[in-house]
Amino acid sequence: MKTLLLVLLVSCLSSVAFGQAGLVKAIGNTAKEKANAQDFNTTRNNKERGNLMDDKKSKDSSPAPASAPAPASSEQAAPVETEASGEYQASYTFTSSVTYKIESAKKPGESQSINYNFGDQVIKMEANQEMSSIIDSKNGVMIMLNNKDKTAMVMSTKAMEAAMKQQQMSQGEKPAAKITKTGRTKTILGYKCEEMLIESDKKTEVWITKDAGIDVSNTFANMNKTSASQIPNEAFTEGGMLMEMNGYDAAGKVEMHMVMTALSKESKTVNIGAYKITKL
């Protein structure tokens, strides 16, 4: 079951431009079935769990000795870096959001709009109002939200990162990318953008702005660790905000075009506690 869900999740993120909604819906239905099964098992075992708790309380009735007070220190302890907890937060606050219009040469005449919300080491993706996903890089979790049924599925991103590394290894090592600032500029949504050309096994043109006052390069780069994104990591080396991109195939023809159509700095909070959680 976990292997199947992992494959679905990776496939979902690698299909950001087209077909995402159907995959996300399938994952949401799987999560709903698992949640119902967990409810049944929980109800069946409630009495046994209660008995175990009563036995534990009777054995641990004697009070524990008080711990010695910590010695006073005039210096503040240095922060210690810890690994991702694998636990989701009760709520997530996002301070900015953007919408991209994505077109693929494989489906001429069709387009897909993807909305991204950005917070502190967290990104939320939404292709429609029913389904969305959150990648929490700080805690190392991904949350798939079914906004219609108010259900959510939570899994560690470690397995997804490992799957992506395995996929990249199977595809072979790509040649080192050549990054060129072309010197060309243009205005998108009122912001001055500079063009960068990224050349590796394929060519990618990206337009970056630093005038928006938003730098989500690290957030996007962290998202790339868990998804087969068509945006190369080199697009985030300069910081700022990605405003437009043209991805070319091996023959030099445009295979994907993405452009930002909206940008907002309005804050938004998502309360995860409002959802019925299924953890993998």
Rosetta blueprint (number, residue, H / E / L):
1 M L
2 K H
3 T H
4 L H
5 L H
6 L H
7 V H
8 L H
9 L H
10 V H
11 S H
12 C H
13 L H
14 S H
15 S L
16 V L
17 A L
18 F L
19 G L
20 Q H
21 A H
22 G H
23 L H
24 V H
25 K H
26 A H
27 I H
28 G H
29 N H
30 T H
31 A H
32 K H
33 E H
34 K H
35 A H
36 N H
37 A H
38 Q H
39 D H
40 F H
41 N H
42 T H
43 T H
44 R H
45 N H
46 N H
47 K H
48 E H
49 R H
50 G H
51 N H
52 L H
53 M H
54 D H
55 D H
56 K H
57 K H
58 S H
59 K H
60 D L
61 S L
62 S L
63 P L
64 A L
65 P L
66 A L
67 S L
68 A L
69 P L
70 A L
71 P L
72 A L
73 S L
74 S L
75 E L
76 Q L
77 A L
78 A L
79 P L
80 V L
81 E L
82 T L
83 E L
84 A L
85 S L
86 G L
87 E L
88 Y L
89 Q L
90 A L
91 S E
92 Y E
93 T E
94 F E
95 T L
96 S E
97 S E
98 V E
99 T E
100 Y E
101 K E
102 I E
103 E E
104 S E
105 A L
106 K L
107 K L
108 P L
109 G L
110 E L
111 S L
112 Q E
113 S E
114 I E
115 N E
116 Y E
117 N E
118 F E
119 G E
120 D L
121 Q L
122 V E
123 I E
124 K E
125 M E
126 E E
127 A L
128 N L
129 Q L
130 E L
131 M E
132 S E
133 S E
134 I E
135 I E
136 D E
137 S L
138 K L
139 N L
140 G L
141 V E
142 M E
143 I E
144 M E
145 L E
146 N E
147 N L
148 K L
149 D L
150 K L
151 T E
152 A E
153 M E
154 V E
155 M E
156 S E
157 T H
158 K H
159 A H
160 M H
161 E H
162 A H
163 A H
164 M H
165 K H
166 Q H
167 Q H
168 Q H
169 M H
170 S H
171 Q H
172 G L
173 E L
174 K L
175 P L
176 A L
177 A L
178 K E
179 I E
180 T E
181 K E
182 T E
183 G E
184 R E
185 T E
186 K E
187 T E
188 I E
189 L L
190 G L
191 Y E
192 K E
193 C E
194 E E
195 E E
196 M E
197 L E
198 I E
199 E E
200 S L
201 D L
202 K L
203 K E
204 T E
205 E E
206 V E
207 W E
208 I E
209 T E
210 K L
211 D L
212 A L
213 G L
214 I L
215 D L
216 V L
217 S H
218 N H
219 T H
220 F H
221 A H
222 N H
223 M H
224 N H
225 K L
226 T L
227 S L
228 A L
229 S L
230 Q L
231 I L
232 P L
233 N H
234 E H
235 A H
236 F H
237 T L
238 E L
239 G L
240 G L
241 M E
242 L E
243 M E
244 E E
245 M E
246 N E
247 G E
248 Y E
249 D L
250 A L
251 A L
252 G L
253 K L
254 V E
255 E E
256 M E
257 H E
258 M E
259 V E
260 M E
261 T E
262 A E
263 L E
264 S E
265 K L
266 E L
267 S L
268 K E
269 T E
270 V E
271 N E
272 I H
273 G H
274 A H
275 Y L
276 K E
277 I E
278 T E
279 K E
280 L L
